């Protein structure tokens, strides 16, 4: 699944993927500039309930959502 577009603000974030959309109302951390992550493929997902949710991309970048 490829990240096609994203918008991150202080209030949350919205992500448009090739197969779905994701909206987050939690703090979001990016390991690289958003422009470097756009058009990358998701290669792994990590989730721990009430802890975090993380997407890992083909270019070694991550988007993390904290609780």
C-alpha positions in Angstrom: 0.0 0.0 0.0 1.5 3.4 -1.0 1.1 6.7 0.8 -0.3 9.1 -1.8 -1.0 12.2 0.3 -0.9 13.4 3.9 -1.8 16.4 6.0 -0.4 16.8 9.6 -1.5 19.5 12.0 -1.5 20.2 15.7 -5.0 18.8 15.9 -4.4 15.5 14.1 -3.4 14.0 10.8 -5.0 12.6 7.7 -3.3 10.1 5.3 -4.5 8.9 1.9 -3.1 5.5 0.9 -3.6 3.7 -2.4 -6.2 1.3 -0.7 -7.6 3.3 2.2 -7.6 6.5 4.3 -6.4 7.0 7.9 -7.3 9.8 10.2 -5.5 10.2 13.6 -6.4 12.4 16.5 -3.2 11.4 18.5 0.3 12.9 18.5 2.1 12.0 15.2 5.8 11.7 14.8 7.6 11.5 11.5 11.1 10.1 11.1 11.7 12.0 7.9 10.1 15.0 6.2 6.6 14.2 5.0 7.7 14.9 1.4 10.2 12.1 1.7 7.6 9.6 2.9 4.9 10.4 0.2 4.9 7.7 -2.5 6.7 5.2 -0.3 5.2 1.7 0.3 4.1 0.5 3.7 6.2 -2.5 4.5 5.3 -3.2 8.2 2.8 -2.2 10.9 3.4 -2.3 14.6 0.6 -1.9 17.2 0.4 -2.1 21.0 -3.0 -1.3 22.5 -3.0 1.9 24.5 0.7 2.4 23.6 1.5 3.2 20.0 0.7 2.5 16.3 3.6 2.7 13.8 3.9 2.4 10.1 7.2 1.5 8.5 7.9 2.4 4.9 10.1 1.1 2.1 12.5 4.0 2.4 13.3 3.3 6.1 11.0 6.0 7.4 8.3 5.7 10.0 5.1 7.4 11.0 4.3 6.9 14.7 1.0 7.6 16.5 1.3 7.9 20.3 -1.5 7.3 22.8 
